[in-house]
Structures are given as structure tokens and as C-alpha cells.
Amino acid sequence: MPSPTRKTKRCPSTPTTVIQPRRRRRCCSRAVSPAVTPHAATTFNFADDDRAPLLFISGGSDHILPPVVQEHNYKKCAKHSSAIAAHTVFPGRDHFTCGAPGWEAVADFALDWALAPVAGELAP
């Protein structure tokens, strides 16, 4: 009889039973814990002076990634890097900005900023 940590699976082409080990689940993802995997593709170097200009866009009613988190990330970039970083908050908008009515105003703001990036806290 197979051990409890193994799963018995019958292979249709052969009359014998094939034992395959169960996959173990990770306790946390790499995106959630960059300290565990410091060189993962999901990590971000706040002190990178060679990166492209970065605009943090927040929705004032976003509960998934609140404006205070975006503001913290913006300030950390501005403090540790000479590359351009900016932050703006769109009042009344939530996390689903791209699919909500009025998304064009946010897209236009981002495009205008990308064509002439300016550092700092910006008004929409």
C-alpha cells in the first residue's frame, strides 16, 4: 500500500498502478516576499538611477493599493534615486480605473506626463 504522502493514479495504457508524488504548495509567493527571494523578477530597486521616469497613479477610493502606499513608494524612489519619479491621486477613483467610466482622463494625464516627465507630487 502506498504511503499517505503519495497519490495513487491508474495509468489507462498499463495494467499496473503508477505512483506519483503530490506537489507541495509553497507557503508564500515570490511576489509577496521579495526578502525571501531578493533577486526575483518581481523585486524593485528603489535606488536605480538608470531607470525610466516613473509615475505613480493612485485612485482616491482605492482599497486594494491605497494612495498612502503609492505615496510611500513614490517618496522612497525620490529619496533613493536621482531618476524622475512623480505621484498623483485621482479623487473618487478606485483600483479599477482602466475599466471605469472616465478612464480617458487618467490615460490622457499619464500620456501627457510621459511626453514631458516632471518629478514631484502632481495634481490631476
N, CA, C and O atoms as CSV, one atom per row, in Angstrom:
chain,resi,resn,atom,element,x,y,z
A,1,MET,N,N,0.845,-1.183,0.000
A,1,MET,CA,C,0.000,0.000,0.000
A,1,MET,C,C,0.888,1.245,0.000
A,1,MET,O,O,1.865,1.296,0.747
A,2,PRO,N,N,0.568,2.256,-0.829
A,2,PRO,CA,C,1.394,3.454,-0.898
A,2,PRO,C,C,1.306,4.276,0.379
A,2,PRO,O,O,0.326,4.200,1.121
A,3,SER,N,N,2.359,5.072,0.624
A,3,SER,CA,C,2.376,5.917,1.818
A,3,SER,C,C,1.349,7.040,1.673
A,3,SER,O,O,0.952,7.359,0.552
A,4,PRO,N,N,0.908,7.650,2.783
A,4,PRO,CA,C,-0.110,8.688,2.707
A,4,PRO,C,C,0.363,9.958,1.983
A,4,PRO,O,O,-0.466,10.767,1.567
A,5,THR,N,N,1.679,10.144,1.826
A,5,THR,CA,C,2.164,11.346,1.151
A,5,THR,C,C,2.206,11.176,-0.358
A,5,THR,O,O,2.585,12.099,-1.080
A,6,ARG,N,N,1.821,10.012,-0.834
A,6,ARG,CA,C,1.806,9.773,-2.280
A,6,ARG,C,C,0.390,9.529,-2.761
A,6,ARG,O,O,-0.466,9.027,-2.032
A,7,LYS,N,N,0.176,9.896,-3.997
A,7,LYS,CA,C,-1.137,9.743,-4.604
A,7,LYS,C,C,-1.066,8.595,-5.609
A,7,LYS,O,O,-0.177,8.563,-6.460
A,8,THR,N,N,-1.993,7.664,-5.509
A,8,THR,CA,C,-2.024,6.548,-6.437
A,8,THR,C,C,-2.872,6.938,-7.637
A,8,THR,O,O,-3.993,7.425,-7.490
A,9,LYS,N,N,-2.327,6.718,-8.813
A,9,LYS,CA,C,-3.038,7.068,-10.031
A,9,LYS,C,C,-2.918,5.902,-11.001
A,9,LYS,O,O,-1.831,5.359,-11.202
A,10,ARG,N,N,-4.011,5.530,-11.587
A,10,ARG,CA,C,-4.021,4.403,-12.505
A,10,ARG,C,C,-3.757,4.911,-13.919
A,10,ARG,O,O,-4.421,5.832,-14.396
A,11,CYS,N,N,-2.800,4.310,-14.565
A,11,CYS,CA,C,-2.459,4.663,-15.939
A,11,CYS,C,C,-3.311,3.800,-16.865
A,11,CYS,O,O,-3.246,2.575,-16.763
A,12,PRO,N,N,-4.113,4.386,-17.771
A,12,PRO,CA,C,-5.030,3.603,-18.601
A,12,PRO,C,C,-4.347,2.654,-19.584
A,12,PRO,O,O,-4.949,1.655,-19.977
A,13,SER,N,N,-3.102,2.939,-19.994
A,13,SER,CA,C,-2.460,2.096,-21.004
A,13,SER,C,C,-1.759,0.874,-20.408
A,13,SER,O,O,-1.430,-0.061,-21.138
A,14,THR,N,N,-1.529,0.868,-19.103
A,14,THR,CA,C,-0.869,-0.284,-18.480
A,14,THR,C,C,-1.722,-0.793,-17.329
A,14,THR,O,O,-2.416,-0.010,-16.681
A,15,PRO,N,N,-1.679,-2.096,-17.067
A,15,PRO,CA,C,-2.494,-2.663,-16.000
A,15,PRO,C,C,-1.928,-2.404,-14.599
A,15,PRO,O,O,-2.612,-2.660,-13.608
A,16,THR,N,N,-0.695,-1.902,-14.502
A,16,THR,CA,C,-0.108,-1.669,-13.183
A,16,THR,C,C,-0.449,-0.280,-12.663
A,16,THR,O,O,-0.801,0.613,-13.434
A,17,THR,N,N,-0.344,-0.111,-11.387
A,17,THR,CA,C,-0.611,1.182,-10.760
A,17,THR,C,C,0.667,2.009,-10.757
A,17,THR,O,O,1.740,1.510,-10.418
A,18,VAL,N,N,0.543,3.269,-11.137
A,18,VAL,CA,C,1.676,4.191,-11.155
A,18,VAL,C,C,1.532,5.122,-9.963
A,18,VAL,O,O,0.469,5.706,-9.751
A,19,ILE,N,N,2.588,5.258,-9.191
A,19,ILE,CA,C,2.554,6.135,-8.025
A,19,ILE,C,C,3.279,7.431,-8.372
A,19,ILE,O,O,4.440,7.424,-8.780
A,20,GLN,N,N,2.565,8.544,-8.201
A,20,GLN,CA,C,3.146,9.853,-8.469
A,20,GLN,C,C,3.134,10.672,-7.182
A,20,GLN,O,O,2.144,10.665,-6.451
A,21,PRO,N,N,4.220,11.371,-6.905
A,21,PRO,CA,C,4.231,12.179,-5.678
A,21,PRO,C,C,3.303,13.386,-5.810
A,21,PRO,O,O,3.112,13.914,-6.906
A,22,ARG,N,N,2.732,13.815,-4.694
A,22,ARG,CA,C,1.894,15.012,-4.690
A,22,ARG,C,C,2.783,16.239,-4.773
A,22,ARG,O,O,3.911,16.247,-4.281
A,23,ARG,N,N,2.264,17.250,-5.390
A,23,ARG,CA,C,3.015,18.512,-5.446
A,23,ARG,C,C,2.819,19.253,-4.139
A,23,ARG,O,O,1.706,19.357,-3.625
A,24,ARG,N,N,3.899,19.756,-3.620
A,24,ARG,CA,C,3.806,20.546,-2.392
A,24,ARG,C,C,3.556,21.999,-2.762
A,24,ARG,O,O,4.149,22.522,-3.705
A,25,ARG,N,N,2.684,22.635,-2.023
A,25,ARG,CA,C,2.379,24.044,-2.267
A,25,ARG,C,C,3.373,24.921,-1.517
A,25,ARG,O,O,3.825,24.584,-0.423
A,26,ARG,N,N,3.698,26.043,-2.125
A,26,ARG,CA,C,4.582,26.988,-1.446
A,26,ARG,C,C,3.771,27.748,-0.401
A,26,ARG,O,O,2.587,28.025,-0.593
A,27,CYS,N,N,4.418,28.072,0.689
A,27,CYS,CA,C,3.702,28.779,1.752
A,27,CYS,C,C,3.499,30.249,1.406
A,27,CYS,O,O,2.599,30.889,1.951
A,28,CYS,N,N,4.311,30.790,0.519
A,28,CYS,CA,C,4.139,32.187,0.118
A,28,CYS,C,C,4.676,32.351,-1.302
A,28,CYS,O,O,5.531,31.585,-1.746
A,29,SER,N,N,4.166,33.355,-2.003
A,29,SER,CA,C,4.612,33.562,-3.377
A,29,SER,C,C,5.832,34.461,-3.394
A,29,SER,O,O,6.107,35.167,-2.424
A,30,ARG,N,N,6.553,34.436,-4.486
A,30,ARG,CA,C,7.745,35.275,-4.610
A,30,ARG,C,C,7.380,36.748,-4.645
A,30,ARG,O,O,8.149,37.582,-4.167
A,31,ALA,N,N,6.232,37.085,-5.198
A,31,ALA,CA,C,5.824,38.488,-5.285
A,31,ALA,C,C,5.516,39.067,-3.910
A,31,ALA,O,O,5.727,40.256,-3.671
A,32,VAL,N,N,5.018,38.229,-3.011
A,32,VAL,CA,C,4.647,38.707,-1.691
A,32,VAL,C,C,5.857,38.859,-0.791
A,32,VAL,O,O,5.863,39.726,0.082
A,33,SER,N,N,6.870,38.050,-0.976
A,33,SER,CA,C,8.009,38.071,-0.070
A,33,SER,C,C,9.332,38.244,-0.809
A,33,SER,O,O,10.092,37.284,-0.930
A,34,PRO,N,N,9.628,39.455,-1.309
A,34,PRO,CA,C,10.888,39.658,-2.011
A,34,PRO,C,C,12.096,39.499,-1.100
A,34,PRO,O,O,13.200,39.262,-1.591
A,35,ALA,N,N,11.917,39.624,0.227
A,35,ALA,CA,C,13.041,39.432,1.139
A,35,ALA,C,C,13.517,37.983,1.109
A,35,ALA,O,O,14.696,37.713,1.343
A,36,VAL,N,N,12.614,37.054,0.823
A,36,VAL,CA,C,12.974,35.639,0.754
A,36,VAL,C,C,13.703,35.346,-0.556
A,36,VAL,O,O,14.615,34.520,-0.585
A,37,THR,N,N,13.313,36.008,-1.624
A,37,THR,CA,C,13.945,35.841,-2.932
A,37,THR,C,C,14.393,37.216,-3.434
A,37,THR,O,O,13.716,37.811,-4.272
A,38,PRO,N,N,15.521,37.728,-2.936
A,38,PRO,CA,C,15.921,39.098,-3.241
A,38,PRO,C,C,16.241,39.383,-4.702
A,38,PRO,O,O,16.247,40.549,-5.099
A,39,HIS,N,N,16.502,38.383,-5.506
A,39,HIS,CA,C,16.828,38.610,-6.916
A,39,HIS,C,C,15.719,38.151,-7.857
A,39,HIS,O,O,15.963,37.920,-9.042
A,40,ALA,N,N,14.509,38.018,-7.338
A,40,ALA,CA,C,13.376,37.602,-8.163
A,40,ALA,C,C,13.018,38.717,-9.134
A,40,ALA,O,O,13.334,39.884,-8.902
A,41,ALA,N,N,12.361,38.348,-10.212
A,41,ALA,CA,C,11.959,39.324,-11.221
A,41,ALA,C,C,10.943,40.323,-10.684
A,41,ALA,O,O,10.752,41.383,-11.280
A,42,THR,N,N,10.297,40.012,-9.582
A,42,THR,CA,C,9.270,40.890,-9.021
A,42,THR,C,C,9.827,41.943,-8.069
A,42,THR,O,O,9.071,42.785,-7.584
A,43,THR,N,N,11.126,41.919,-7.792
A,43,THR,CA,C,11.689,42.919,-6.888
A,43,THR,C,C,11.896,44.237,-7.623
A,43,THR,O,O,12.016,44.261,-8.848
A,44,PHE,N,N,11.938,45.326,-6.873
A,44,PHE,CA,C,12.110,46.660,-7.454
A,44,PHE,C,C,13.253,47.355,-6.732
A,44,PHE,O,O,13.298,47.370,-5.502
A,45,ASN,N,N,14.172,47.927,-7.489
A,45,ASN,CA,C,15.309,48.638,-6.930
A,45,ASN,C,C,14.959,50.119,-6.834
A,45,ASN,O,O,14.975,50.822,-7.844
A,46,PHE,N,N,14.645,50.595,-5.647
A,46,PHE,CA,C,14.271,51.986,-5.447
A,46,PHE,C,C,15.436,52.936,-5.688
A,46,PHE,O,O,15.211,54.123,-5.925
A,47,ALA,N,N,16.661,52.455,-5.634
A,47,ALA,CA,C,17.846,53.299,-5.792
A,47,ALA,C,C,18.423,53.255,-7.209
A,47,ALA,O,O,19.565,53.665,-7.415
A,48,ASP,N,N,17.674,52.778,-8.164
A,48,ASP,CA,C,18.163,52.667,-9.544
A,48,ASP,C,C,18.122,54.031,-10.233
A,48,ASP,O,O,17.049,54.549,-10.541
A,49,ASP,N,N,19.302,54.605,-10.471
A,49,ASP,CA,C,19.379,55.915,-11.124
A,49,ASP,C,C,19.219,55.819,-12.642
A,49,ASP,O,O,19.004,56.836,-13.300
A,50,ASP,N,N,19.319,54.627,-13.202
A,50,ASP,CA,C,19.249,54.440,-14.653
A,50,ASP,C,C,17.865,54.038,-15.165
A,50,ASP,O,O,17.701,53.772,-16.356
A,51,ARG,N,N,16.892,53.993,-14.298
A,51,ARG,CA,C,15.565,53.568,-14.741
A,51,ARG,C,C,14.845,54.695,-15.473
A,51,ARG,O,O,15.242,55.858,-15.403
A,52,ALA,N,N,13.791,54.328,-16.169
A,52,ALA,CA,C,12.957,55.299,-16.878
A,52,ALA,C,C,12.150,56.118,-15.868
A,52,ALA,O,O,11.980,55.688,-14.727
A,53,PRO,N,N,11.651,57.290,-16.269
A,53,PRO,CA,C,10.779,58.063,-15.372
A,53,PRO,C,C,9.584,57.217,-14.929
A,53,PRO,O,O,9.056,56.411,-15.695
A,54,LEU,N,N,9.172,57.418,-13.681
A,54,LEU,CA,C,8.142,56.568,-13.088
A,54,LEU,C,C,7.026,57.425,-12.505
A,54,LEU,O,O,7.272,58.293,-11.668
A,55,LEU,N,N,5.797,57.175,-12.954
A,55,LEU,CA,C,4.625,57.901,-12.466
A,55,LEU,C,C,3.753,56.951,-11.655
A,55,LEU,O,O,3.281,55.935,-12.168
A,56,PHE,N,N,3.542,57.290,-10.382
A,56,PHE,CA,C,2.641,56.531,-9.524
A,56,PHE,C,C,1.266,57.187,-9.616
A,56,PHE,O,O,1.113,58.360,-9.275
A,57,ILE,N,N,0.269,56.439,-10.074
A,57,ILE,CA,C,-1.102,56.945,-10.188
A,57,ILE,C,C,-1.959,56.232,-9.150
A,57,ILE,O,O,-2.018,55.002,-9.116
A,58,SER,N,N,-2.614,57.009,-8.312
A,58,SER,CA,C,-3.464,56.448,-7.256
A,58,SER,C,C,-4.909,56.853,-7.470
A,58,SER,O,O,-5.201,57.942,-7.964
A,59,GLY,N,N,-5.805,55.960,-7.092
A,59,GLY,CA,C,-7.224,56.293,-7.029
A,59,GLY,C,C,-7.546,56.662,-5.596
A,59,GLY,O,O,-7.192,55.925,-4.675
A,60,GLY,N,N,-8.205,57.782,-5.390
A,60,GLY,CA,C,-8.512,58.244,-4.042
A,60,GLY,C,C,-9.364,57.272,-3.240
A,60,GLY,O,O,-9.318,57.284,-2.010
A,61,SER,N,N,-10.139,56.434,-3.915
A,61,SER,CA,C,-11.000,55.450,-3.245
A,61,SER,C,C,-10.493,54.025,-3.402
A,61,SER,O,O,-11.249,53.071,-3.218
A,62,ASP,N,N,-9.218,53.876,-3.741
A,62,ASP,CA,C,-8.626,52.546,-3.957
A,62,ASP,C,C,-8.341,51.888,-2.608
A,62,ASP,O,O,-7.577,52.420,-1.802
A,63,HIS,N,N,-8.957,50.730,-2.365
A,63,HIS,CA,C,-8.719,49.990,-1.123
A,63,HIS,C,C,-7.779,48.813,-1.343
A,63,HIS,O,O,-7.350,48.179,-0.380
A,64,ILE,N,N,-7.453,48.514,-2.598
A,64,ILE,CA,C,-6.517,47.427,-2.898
A,64,ILE,C,C,-5.081,47.926,-2.764
A,64,ILE,O,O,-4.247,47.272,-2.138
A,65,LEU,N,N,-4.797,49.078,-3.350
A,65,LEU,CA,C,-3.485,49.720,-3.243
A,65,LEU,C,C,-3.743,51.190,-2.902
A,65,LEU,O,O,-3.739,52.042,-3.790
A,66,PRO,N,N,-3.964,51.484,-1.631
A,66,PRO,CA,C,-4.370,52.820,-1.213
A,66,PRO,C,C,-3.343,53.901,-1.577
A,66,PRO,O,O,-2.156,53.608,-1.721
A,67,PRO,N,N,-3.803,55.144,-1.723
A,67,PRO,CA,C,-2.897,56.234,-2.069
A,67,PRO,C,C,-1.716,56.383,-1.103
A,67,PRO,O,O,-0.625,56.777,-1.512
A,68,VAL,N,N,-1.931,56.075,0.153
A,68,VAL,CA,C,-0.836,56.202,1.119
A,68,VAL,C,C,0.310,55.233,0.790
A,68,VAL,O,O,1.475,55.552,1.027
A,69,VAL,N,N,-0.010,54.067,0.252
A,69,VAL,CA,C,1.028,53.099,-0.152
A,69,VAL,C,C,1.774,53.623,-1.371
A,69,VAL,O,O,3.002,53.559,-1.428
A,70,GLN,N,N,1.036,54.138,-2.340
A,70,GLN,CA,C,1.661,54.695,-3.539
A,70,GLN,C,C,2.532,55.904,-3.177
A,70,GLN,O,O,3.623,56.076,-3.721
A,71,GLU,N,N,2.043,56.732,-2.264
A,71,GLU,CA,C,2.813,57.899,-1.841
A,71,GLU,C,C,4.113,57.464,-1.164
A,71,GLU,O,O,5.166,58.058,-1.396
A,72,HIS,N,N,4.038,56.438,-0.338
A,72,HIS,CA,C,5.235,55.898,0.311
A,72,HIS,C,C,6.244,55.398,-0.729
A,72,HIS,O,O,7.439,55.673,-0.622
A,73,ASN,N,N,5.756,54.662,-1.735
A,73,ASN,CA,C,6.647,54.162,-2.794
A,73,ASN,C,C,7.270,55.315,-3.578
A,73,ASN,O,O,8.458,55.287,-3.900
A,74,TYR,N,N,6.458,56.329,-3.883
A,74,TYR,CA,C,6.971,57.499,-4.602
A,74,TYR,C,C,8.073,58.180,-3.782
A,74,TYR,O,O,9.147,58.463,-4.313
A,75,LYS,N,N,7.820,58.444,-2.503
A,75,LYS,CA,C,8.804,59.126,-1.654
A,75,LYS,C,C,10.081,58.309,-1.510
A,75,LYS,O,O,11.177,58.868,-1.457
A,76,LYS,N,N,9.944,57.006,-1.446
A,76,LYS,CA,C,11.123,56.139,-1.348
A,76,LYS,C,C,11.960,56.228,-2.624
A,76,LYS,O,O,13.188,56.282,-2.561
A,77,CYS,N,N,11.292,56.244,-3.787
A,77,CYS,CA,C,12.011,56.404,-5.069
A,77,CYS,C,C,12.705,57.759,-5.127
A,77,CYS,O,O,13.872,57.851,-5.507
A,78,ALA,N,N,11.977,58.813,-4.748
A,78,ALA,CA,C,12.527,60.165,-4.817
A,78,ALA,C,C,13.720,60.327,-3.872
A,78,ALA,O,O,14.671,61.041,-4.190
A,79,LYS,N,N,13.672,59.677,-2.730
A,79,LYS,CA,C,14.744,59.786,-1.749
A,79,LYS,C,C,16.002,59.036,-2.167
A,79,LYS,O,O,17.113,59.525,-1.965
A,80,HIS,N,N,15.833,57.858,-2.745
A,80,HIS,CA,C,16.975,56.981,-3.012
A,80,HIS,C,C,17.487,57.003,-4.444
A,80,HIS,O,O,18.494,56.357,-4.737
A,81,SER,N,N,16.831,57.721,-5.340
A,81,SER,CA,C,17.231,57.706,-6.746
A,81,SER,C,C,17.166,59.113,-7.330
A,81,SER,O,O,16.320,59.922,-6.951
A,82,SER,N,N,18.078,59.385,-8.262
A,82,SER,CA,C,18.049,60.680,-8.949
A,82,SER,C,C,17.149,60.632,-10.188
A,82,SER,O,O,16.933,61.661,-10.828
A,83,ALA,N,N,16.629,59.469,-10.528
A,83,ALA,CA,C,15.720,59.337,-11.670
A,83,ALA,C,C,14.390,60.016,-11.342
A,83,ALA,O,O,14.017,60.129,-10.174
A,84,ILE,N,N,13.690,60.459,-12.357
A,84,ILE,CA,C,12.416,61.168,-12.176
A,84,ILE,C,C,11.344,60.227,-11.640
A,84,ILE,O,O,11.138,59.127,-12.154
A,85,ALA,N,N,10.671,60.690,-10.594
A,85,ALA,CA,C,9.526,59.968,-10.032
A,85,ALA,C,C,8.456,61.001,-9.699
A,85,ALA,O,O,8.762,62.104,-9.246
A,86,ALA,N,N,7.204,60.633,-9.927
A,86,ALA,CA,C,6.088,61.529,-9.640
A,86,ALA,C,C,4.914,60.722,-9.109
A,86,ALA,O,O,4.831,59.511,-9.312
A,87,HIS,N,N,4.006,61.415,-8.424
A,87,HIS,CA,C,2.833,60.762,-7.856
A,87,HIS,C,C,1.632,61.672,-8.018
A,87,HIS,O,O,1.734,62.885,-7.837
A,88,THR,N,N,0.504,61.091,-8.356
A,88,THR,CA,C,-0.749,61.841,-8.437
A,88,THR,C,C,-1.896,60.982,-7.933
A,88,THR,O,O,-1.879,59.757,-8.056
A,89,VAL,N,N,-2.888,61.644,-7.366
A,89,VAL,CA,C,-4.078,60.960,-6.857
A,89,VAL,C,C,-5.295,61.480,-7.615
A,89,VAL,O,O,-5.506,62.689,-7.713
A,90,PHE,N,N,-6.090,60.564,-8.148
A,90,PHE,CA,C,-7.349,60.915,-8.803
A,90,PHE,C,C,-8.468,60.663,-7.799
A,90,PHE,O,O,-8.837,59.514,-7.555
A,91,PRO,N,N,-9.010,61.736,-7.214
A,91,PRO,CA,C,-10.052,61.572,-6.194
A,91,PRO,C,C,-11.275,60.824,-6.745
A,91,PRO,O,O,-11.680,61.019,-7.891
A,92,GLY,N,N,-11.844,59.972,-5.904
A,92,GLY,CA,C,-13.063,59.260,-6.269
A,92,GLY,C,C,-12.864,58.043,-7.153
A,92,GLY,O,O,-13.821,57.318,-7.423
A,93,ARG,N,N,-11.658,57.805,-7.603
A,93,ARG,CA,C,-11.409,56.650,-8.469
A,93,ARG,C,C,-10.929,55.477,-7.622
A,93,ARG,O,O,-10.282,55.663,-6.592
A,94,ASP,N,N,-11.256,54.264,-8.073
A,94,ASP,CA,C,-10.840,53.072,-7.338
A,94,ASP,C,C,-9.729,52.345,-8.092
A,94,ASP,O,O,-9.103,52.920,-8.984
A,95,HIS,N,N,-9.486,51.101,-7.742
A,95,HIS,CA,C,-8.407,50.327,-8.341
A,95,HIS,C,C,-8.698,49.942,-9.792
A,95,HIS,O,O,-7.779,49.661,-10.561
A,96,PHE,N,N,-9.968,49.931,-10.158
A,96,PHE,CA,C,-10.379,49.510,-11.495
A,96,PHE,C,C,-10.492,50.701,-12.443
A,96,PHE,O,O,-11.449,50.802,-13.211
A,97,THR,N,N,-9.523,51.590,-12.387
A,97,THR,CA,C,-9.548,52.825,-13.173
A,97,THR,C,C,-9.621,52.561,-14.669
A,97,THR,O,O,-10.340,53.258,-15.384
A,98,CYS,N,N,-8.896,51.576,-15.145
A,98,CYS,CA,C,-8.832,51.324,-16.596
A,98,CYS,C,C,-10.163,50.887,-17.191
A,98,CYS,O,O,-10.382,51.066,-18.389
A,99,GLY,N,N,-11.041,50.330,-16.401
A,99,GLY,CA,C,-12.318,49.850,-16.924
A,99,GLY,C,C,-13.505,50.702,-16.502
A,99,GLY,O,O,-14.639,50.444,-16.906
A,100,ALA,N,N,-13.244,51.711,-15.694
A,100,ALA,CA,C,-14.343,52.546,-15.192
A,100,ALA,C,C,-14.596,53.730,-16.125
A,100,ALA,O,O,-13.689,54.166,-16.834
A,101,PRO,N,N,-15.806,54.243,-16.127
A,101,PRO,CA,C,-16.084,55.431,-16.940
A,101,PRO,C,C,-15.141,56.575,-16.558
A,101,PRO,O,O,-14.831,56.774,-15.384
A,102,GLY,N,N,-14.700,57.305,-17.551
A,102,GLY,CA,C,-13.783,58.419,-17.314
A,102,GLY,C,C,-12.316,58.029,-17.314
A,102,GLY,O,O,-11.455,58.839,-16.969
A,103,TRP,N,N,-12.026,56.795,-17.697
A,103,TRP,CA,C,-10.633,56.333,-17.710
A,103,TRP,C,C,-9.786,57.152,-18.675
A,103,TRP,O,O,-8.568,57.237,-18.521
A,104,GLU,N,N,-10.424,57.747,-19.659
A,104,GLU,CA,C,-9.681,58.518,-20.665
A,104,GLU,C,C,-8.918,59.681,-20.036
A,104,GLU,O,O,-7.813,60.002,-20.473
A,105,ALA,N,N,-9.496,60.313,-19.016
A,105,ALA,CA,C,-8.825,61.438,-18.347
A,105,ALA,C,C,-7.537,60.977,-17.676
A,105,ALA,O,O,-6.532,61.687,-17.701
A,106,VAL,N,N,-7.564,59.795,-17.078
A,106,VAL,CA,C,-6.369,59.242,-16.428
A,106,VAL,C,C,-5.329,58.888,-17.490
A,106,VAL,O,O,-4.145,59.178,-17.320
A,107,ALA,N,N,-5.764,58.269,-18.573
A,107,ALA,CA,C,-4.851,57.900,-19.654
A,107,ALA,C,C,-4.230,59.136,-20.297
A,107,ALA,O,O,-3.033,59.146,-20.585
A,108,ASP,N,N,-5.025,60.174,-20.524
A,108,ASP,CA,C,-4.500,61.417,-21.096
A,108,ASP,C,C,-3.471,62.059,-20.173
A,108,ASP,O,O,-2.439,62.548,-20.632
A,109,PHE,N,N,-3.754,62.056,-18.868
A,109,PHE,CA,C,-2.811,62.612,-17.898
A,109,PHE,C,C,-1.484,61.847,-17.951
A,109,PHE,O,O,-0.413,62.452,-17.983
A,110,ALA,N,N,-1.565,60.518,-17.959
A,110,ALA,CA,C,-0.355,59.694,-17.996
A,110,ALA,C,C,0.428,59.910,-19.293
A,110,ALA,O,O,1.657,59.983,-19.266
A,111,LEU,N,N,-0.262,60.013,-20.412
A,111,LEU,CA,C,0.409,60.239,-21.687
A,111,LEU,C,C,1.085,61.606,-21.727
A,111,LEU,O,O,2.236,61.722,-22.148
A,112,ASP,N,N,0.366,62.642,-21.286
A,112,ASP,CA,C,0.954,63.983,-21.246
A,112,ASP,C,C,2.195,63.996,-20.360
A,112,ASP,O,O,3.204,64.609,-20.710
A,113,TRP,N,N,2.123,63.325,-19.217
A,113,TRP,CA,C,3.276,63.265,-18.312
A,113,TRP,C,C,4.432,62.499,-18.954
A,113,TRP,O,O,5.587,62.907,-18.829
A,114,ALA,N,N,4.137,61.411,-19.627
A,114,ALA,CA,C,5.187,60.586,-20.250
A,114,ALA,C,C,5.925,61.352,-21.342
A,114,ALA,O,O,7.119,61.138,-21.554
A,115,LEU,N,N,5.219,62.245,-22.037
A,115,LEU,CA,C,5.850,63.023,-23.103
A,115,LEU,C,C,6.756,64.128,-22.551
A,115,LEU,O,O,7.690,64.563,-23.225
A,116,ALA,N,N,6.477,64.581,-21.320
A,116,ALA,CA,C,7.298,65.605,-20.670
A,116,ALA,C,C,7.301,65.340,-19.163
A,116,ALA,O,O,6.634,66.049,-18.409
A,117,PRO,N,N,8.055,64.314,-18.716
A,117,PRO,CA,C,8.024,63.919,-17.299
A,117,PRO,C,C,8.550,65.010,-16.372
A,117,PRO,O,O,9.562,65.654,-16.647
A,118,VAL,N,N,7.830,65.196,-15.264
A,118,VAL,CA,C,8.191,66.149,-14.239
A,118,VAL,C,C,8.132,65.423,-12.912
A,118,VAL,O,O,7.194,64.666,-12.661
A,119,ALA,N,N,9.124,65.642,-12.054
A,119,ALA,CA,C,9.158,64.989,-10.738
A,119,ALA,C,C,8.268,65.727,-9.755
A,119,ALA,O,O,8.018,66.924,-9.894
A,120,GLY,N,N,7.788,64.983,-8.749
A,120,GLY,CA,C,7.057,65.607,-7.646
A,120,GLY,C,C,5.647,65.116,-7.490
A,120,GLY,O,O,5.184,64.231,-8.209
A,121,GLU,N,N,4.955,65.729,-6.504
A,121,GLU,CA,C,3.531,65.461,-6.258
A,121,GLU,C,C,2.753,66.293,-7.254
A,121,GLU,O,O,2.895,67.515,-7.273
A,122,LEU,N,N,1.938,65.668,-8.081
A,122,LEU,CA,C,1.233,66.354,-9.155
A,122,LEU,C,C,-0.268,66.366,-8.911
A,122,LEU,O,O,-0.816,65.437,-8.318
A,123,ALA,N,N,-0.927,67.416,-9.369
A,123,ALA,CA,C,-2.390,67.471,-9.311
A,123,ALA,C,C,-2.927,66.937,-10.632
A,123,ALA,O,O,-2.374,67.244,-11.688
A,124,PRO,N,N,-3.994,66.144,-10.593
A,124,PRO,CA,C,-4.543,65.597,-11.853
A,124,PRO,C,C,-5.179,66.665,-12.726
A,124,PRO,O,O,-5.679,66.359,-13.809
